[in-house]
């Protein structure tokens, strides 16, 4: 379950539901998604540059009031053996005010292996209390309560409980769980920055992830791509395009009308706690 929270990260697939499998890229492309090699700077050089990047990310996220972006989510199951892929495309909306924050992710289609994309609408909505998933193919609505009604939590607080969200996470705490480094200089574009996170032994993330790459915009210090390698060897790759920051969003963006014949499944906070107790 924690692995699927990664997909929202900033960002990434806020879901307690297992994704289906499959996309359309070759094994050579799969290899390019693997975390890259750390650079050979001295520890002092590397630590100084990393600290500066993290500080700028922290400043950028403090100023974030809203964002909108197109996103693609590629899930590759067992690249070495099954190499089974699923690609989903959609859009992400985020907004924060003095009272609470909201996140909506809408997936419009799904592409499995080398087949043509199919229309497959799914909605994910978090309002500080309820995490809602709407599956239009299954005609089902699932609601999971994540906080008391009178104590809503921030979207990124929810994600950070299950995924290392750099820029939002405490830097010292981040370094307790991960070795953070920079990749080797590849002569590529100077418009992005990459941070590599390798899970330390004994980390609370050890059972979920091996390595995570964050590729950031050098202009905004917001994520452009997140690639996570799970402890099972699966790859989760999320890309954000046409990112619009701090532009006003209409309230209607976070209101989703659903047909009356959809089934509804509701899991309240006390029900979840009782289930854990059993």
C-alpha positions in Angstrom: 0.0 0.0 0.0 2.8 2.5 0.9 4.3 2.0 -2.6 1.2 3.3 -4.2 1.3 6.5 -2.1 4.4 7.3 -4.0 2.5 7.8 -7.1 1.1 11.1 -6.0 4.1 12.6 -4.9 3.8 16.2 -5.6 3.1 14.4 -6.1 1.9 10.9 -7.5 -0.9 8.3 -7.4 -2.6 8.8 -4.0 -4.1 5.3 -3.9 -4.4 2.4 -1.5 -5.4 0.3 -4.5 -3.0 -1.9 -6.5 -2.4 -0.7 -10.1 -2.9 -3.0 -13.1 0.2 -3.8 -15.1 1.9 -2.8 -18.3 3.1 0.7 -21.4 5.1 0.7 -24.5 8.8 1.1 -24.0 11.7 -1.2 -24.7 14.0 -2.8 -22.3 16.7 -0.3 -23.2 14.3 2.4 -22.2 13.6 0.5 -18.9 17.3 0.6 -18.2 17.3 4.4 -18.6 14.7 4.6 -15.8 17.0 2.9 -13.3 18.7 5.2 -10.8 21.9 6.6 -12.1 25.5 6.6 -10.9 26.5 9.1 -8.1 29.1 11.7 -9.0 32.7 11.7 -7.9 32.8 15.0 -6.1 34.4 15.2 -2.7 32.0 14.8 0.2 32.4 18.5 1.1 31.5 19.6 -2.5 28.6 17.3 -2.8 27.1 18.0 0.6 27.4 21.8 0.0 25.6 21.5 -3.3 22.9 19.2 -2.0 22.2 21.5 1.0 21.8 24.4 -1.4 19.4 22.5 -3.6 17.3 21.3 -0.6 17.2 24.8 0.8 15.9 26.2 -2.5 13.3 23.4 -2.8 12.1 24.2 0.7 11.7 27.8 -0.2 9.8 27.0 -3.4 7.4 24.6 -1.6 6.7 27.2 1.2 5.5 29.6 -1.5 3.4 27.0 -3.3 -0.3 27.9 -3.2 -1.5 26.0 -6.3 -0.3 24.0 -9.2 -1.6 22.2 -12.3 0.2 19.8 -14.5 -0.2 17.1 -17.1 1.2 13.8 -15.8 2.1 10.4 -17.0 2.5 7.4 -14.7 4.5 4.4 -15.9 4.5 1.2 -13.8 6.9 -1.6 -14.9 6.6 -4.9 -13.0 9.7 -6.9 -12.7 11.7 -5.4 -15.6 14.2 -8.2 -15.8 11.7 -11.1 -16.1 8.1 -10.0 -16.7 8.8 -6.5 -18.1 5.1 -5.9 -17.8 4.1 -2.3 -18.3 1.2 0.1 -17.7 1.1 3.7 -18.8 -1.6 6.1 -17.6 -2.0 9.7 -18.6 -3.9 12.5 -16.9 -3.8 15.8 -15.1 -3.0 16.9 -11.5 -4.5 19.8 -9.6 -3.3 21.1 -6.2 -4.5 24.0 -4.1 -3.8 25.3 -0.6 -5.4 28.0 1.4 -5.4 29.0 5.1 -7.9 26.3 6.0 -6.8 23.2 4.1 -5.3 21.8 0.9 -6.9 19.8 -1.9 -5.5 17.4 -4.5 -7.1 16.0 -7.5 -5.6 13.5 -10.0 -7.6 12.5 -13.1 -6.4 9.6 -15.3 -8.0 9.6 -18.7 -6.6 6.5 -20.4 -4.5 3.4 -20.0 -2.0 1.8 -22.3 -0.9 -1.8 -21.7 2.2 -3.3 -23.3 2.1 -2.5 -27.1 -1.7 -2.2 -27.4 -3.4 1.0 -28.3 -4.4 3.3 -25.4 -8.0 2.8 -24.1 -10.2 5.3 -22.5 -10.1 4.5 -18.8 -11.2 7.4 -16.5 -10.2 7.3 -12.8 -10.4 10.1 -10.3 -8.4 10.5 -7.1 -9.4 13.3 -4.7 -8.1 14.3 -1.3 -9.6 17.1 0.7 -7.7 16.9 4.0 -10.0 14.3 5.5 -11.2 11.9 2.8 -9.3 10.1 0.1 -11.7 9.3 -2.7 -11.2 7.0 -5.7 -13.8 6.9 -8.5 -13.5 4.2 -11.1 -15.8 4.9 -14.1 -15.3 1.5 -15.7 -16.2 -0.4 -12.5 -18.8 2.2 -11.6 -17.5 2.3 -8.0 -16.6 5.0 -5.5 -14.2 4.2 -2.6 -13.8 6.7 0.2 -11.1 6.3 2.9 -11.0 8.6 5.9 -7.4 9.7 6.6 -8.0 12.2 9.4 -10.7 13.3 11.9 -13.3 15.7 10.4 -12.2 18.5 12.7 -8.5 17.9 12.2 -7.8 17.9 8.5 -4.2 17.2 7.4 -2.2 18.7 4.5 -1.9 16.7 1.3 1.9 16.6 1.6 1.7 15.5 5.2 -0.3 12.5 4.2 2.1 11.6 1.4 5.2 12.2 3.6 4.0 9.6 6.1 4.6 7.0 3.4 7.0 8.5 0.9 10.2 10.7 1.2 9.0 14.0 -0.1 12.1 16.1 -0.5 11.4 19.8 0.0 8.6 19.0 2.4 10.3 16.4 4.6 12.7 17.4 7.4 16.2 17.4 5.9 17.9 15.8 8.9 15.2 13.1 9.1 15.6 12.5 5.4 19.3 11.9 5.8 18.5 9.4 8.6 16.7 7.2 6.1 18.6 7.9 2.9 22.0 8.6 1.4 21.4 11.7 -0.7 23.8 12.3 -3.6 24.1 13.9 -7.1 24.6 11.9 -10.3 27.6 12.0 -12.5 27.7 14.9 -14.9 26.3 13.5 -18.2 26.6 16.6 -20.4 22.8 16.8 -20.6 20.5 19.7 -20.2 21.3 22.3 -17.6 17.5 23.0 -17.2 17.1 20.2 -14.6 18.7 18.9 -11.4 18.7 15.3 -10.3 19.0 14.1 -6.7 19.5 10.4 -6.0 18.2 8.8 -2.8 19.5 5.4 -1.7 17.7 3.7 1.2 19.9 3.1 4.2 19.8 -0.2 6.1 17.3 0.0 8.9 15.4 2.8 7.3 11.6 2.9 7.7 11.4 2.8 3.9 13.7 -0.3 3.6 10.8 -2.7 2.9 9.3 -0.5 0.2 12.1 1.1 -1.9 15.7 0.6 -2.9 16.4 3.9 -4.7 14.5 7.0 -5.8 15.5 9.6 -8.4 14.1 13.2 -8.2 14.5 15.3 -11.3 13.8 19.0 -10.7 13.3 22.1 -12.7 16.2 24.4 -12.2 13.9 27.4 -12.6 11.1 26.4 -10.2 12.8 23.7 -8.1 9.6 21.7 -8.5 9.6 18.0 -9.6 9.7 17.2 -13.3 10.1 13.4 -12.9 10.2 10.9 -10.0 11.5 7.4 -10.6 11.3 4.9 -7.7 12.7 1.4 -7.7 10.8 -0.8 -5.2 12.3 -3.4 -3.0 10.6 -6.0 -5.3 12.4 -4.6 -8.3 9.4 -2.8 -9.9 9.8 0.7 -11.3 7.4 3.6 -10.8 8.0 6.5 -13.1 6.0 9.7 -12.9 6.5 12.7 -15.2 5.0 16.2 -14.8 4.6 18.4 -17.9 3.3 21.9 -18.6 3.5 22.7 -14.8 1.6 25.9 -13.9 2.4 27.3 -10.5 0.3 29.6 -8.3 -2.4 30.3 -10.9 -5.9 30.5 -9.5 -8.0 27.4 -9.9 -11.8 27.3 -9.9 -13.5 25.7 -7.0 -15.4 23.4 -9.5 -12.1 21.7 -10.2 -12.3 19.9 -6.9 -16.0 19.0 -7.3 -16.8 15.7 -9.1 -20.3 14.7 -10.1 -20.9 10.9 -10.2 -23.8 8.9 -11.6 -26.3 7.7 -9.0 -25.9 4.1 -10.0 -22.2 3.9 -8.9 -21.6 1.6 -5.9 -20.1 3.3 -2.8 -17.6 1.8 -0.3 -16.8 3.9 2.8 -14.1 3.1 5.3 -14.1 5.5 8.3 -11.1 6.2 10.5 -12.5 4.2 13.5 -13.2 1.2 11.2 -9.6 1.2 10.0 -8.2 1.4 13.6 -10.4 -1.5 14.6 -9.2 -3.5 11.7 -5.6 -2.8 12.8 -6.4 -3.9 16.3 -7.6 -7.2 15.1 
